[in-house]
Amino acid sequence: MDVKVWMYLVYLAISIGLTVWVARALARNGLVFLADVFADERLANAVNSLLVVGFYLLNLGYVTVAMKHADPVLGASQAMEELSLKIGAVLLVLGALHFFNVFALGRYRRGRLRATSTHPPIAPVAHLQVAPEARPAQPVGAQAGPTPPVPAR
């Protein structure tokens, strides 16, 4: 077989292996994060499954599109160089997909927590002084009686 065919076979084996390994690790360890994001175990499981399928489709699609190499591969060293470039690109795509997913889910989680929180997100640093004209005429808790008539002038 040609050196280029061996390069393709090694590229596919490594890329598919990395994709399956990363997808399983993300699905297993990301489920806890998704359960916290959505606050619903069934929804977290469903989204986790959908994310895994989307991850496989995007990454394996990229692996197959990026496999082609137009120039001839003359030796093993050139094949290793091309292989390292292709595997590096696959790893960068895997990392970018993971970063995007975590970023998007983190934003969703923050929005959900902000919408359901009952206290301000930051504790007050100081209290504002009430202006004297806005203060009540009587001390707080005093009984308010009838107001006396205002004398005419």
Beta strands, then each sheet from edge to edge (+ up, - down):
end
